[in-house]
Amino acid sequence: LSGETILGEDVNLVPGGKGANQAYAVGKLGGQVDMIGAVGDDLYGRMLIENLQNVGVGISGIEIIQGTPTGNAFISVDEGGENSIIVVQGANNKLTTQMIDKHVDIIIMQLEIPLEVVEYVKTLAQEKLIILDPAPAQDDLPKQFLEGFTIVKPNETELQTLIGKKLETKEERRNY
């Protein structure tokens, strides 16, 4: 309820984010991967970079933006296991197409960076494998936006937002 104080049981500070988590997984599995992104010059940015380095992720594509905080996500999980996520974009929102021009092979993106950067990378890398995790989902994406990606991998909630309707049954969800 609005204005209600809710007591929590635990807090965990875990470096990550959709893109960083994907790069971390590839690195942890022994793959060669470089992270392209932006962090602030703060504790969170240093933690993220160190976490990626620990599993062999290349970090030369990570720009450190002075005077801007590192992006953060605050995830609240209720007693039933349902979560709510608040994303503060911070330095993620400072990623530019010029930063992308420095690097590219296989690309995995999400929507926590500016849409014009996602569009730019998609057109830049037509011959590459391009994966989009459309989170946070947006119901006002341009009609042609999702065309040109090799793989689009929404979760159930993101899929419903992208198609503009609620899918009630497993059968309906399978058909998308």
Rosetta blueprint (number, residue, H / E / L):
1 L L
2 S L
3 G L
4 E L
5 T L
6 I L
7 L L
8 G L
9 E L
10 D L
11 V L
12 N L
13 L L
14 V L
15 P L
16 G L
17 G L
18 K H
19 G H
20 A H
21 N H
22 Q H
23 A H
24 Y H
25 A H
26 V H
27 G H
28 K H
29 L L
30 G L
31 G L
32 Q L
33 V L
34 D E
35 M E
36 I E
37 G E
38 A E
39 V E
40 G E
41 D L
42 D L
43 L H
44 Y H
45 G H
46 R H
47 M H
48 L H
49 I H
50 E H
51 N H
52 L H
53 Q H
54 N L
55 V L
56 G L
57 V L
58 G E
59 I E
60 S E
61 G E
62 I E
63 E E
64 I E
65 I E
66 Q L
67 G L
68 T L
69 P L
70 T L
71 G L
72 N E
73 A E
74 F E
75 I E
76 S E
77 V E
78 D L
79 E L
80 G L
81 G L
82 E L
83 N E
84 S E
85 I E
86 I E
87 V E
88 V E
89 Q L
90 G H
91 A H
92 N H
93 N H
94 K H
95 L L
96 T L
97 T H
98 Q H
99 M H
100 I H
101 D L
102 K L
103 H L
104 V L
105 D L
106 I L
107 I E
108 I E
109 M E
110 Q E
111 L L
112 E L
113 I L
114 P L
115 L H
116 E H
117 V H
118 V H
119 E H
120 Y H
121 V H
122 K H
123 T H
124 L H
125 A L
126 Q L
127 E L
128 K L
129 L L
130 I E
131 I E
132 L E
133 D E
134 P L
135 A L
136 P L
137 A L
138 Q L
139 D L
140 D L
141 L L
142 P L
143 K L
144 Q L
145 F L
146 L L
147 E L
148 G L
149 F L
150 T L
151 I E
152 V E
153 K L
154 P L
155 N L
156 E H
157 T H
158 E H
159 L H
160 Q H
161 T H
162 L H
163 I H
164 G L
165 K L
166 K L
167 L L
168 E L
169 T L
170 K H
171 E H
172 E H
173 R H
174 R H
175 N L
176 Y L
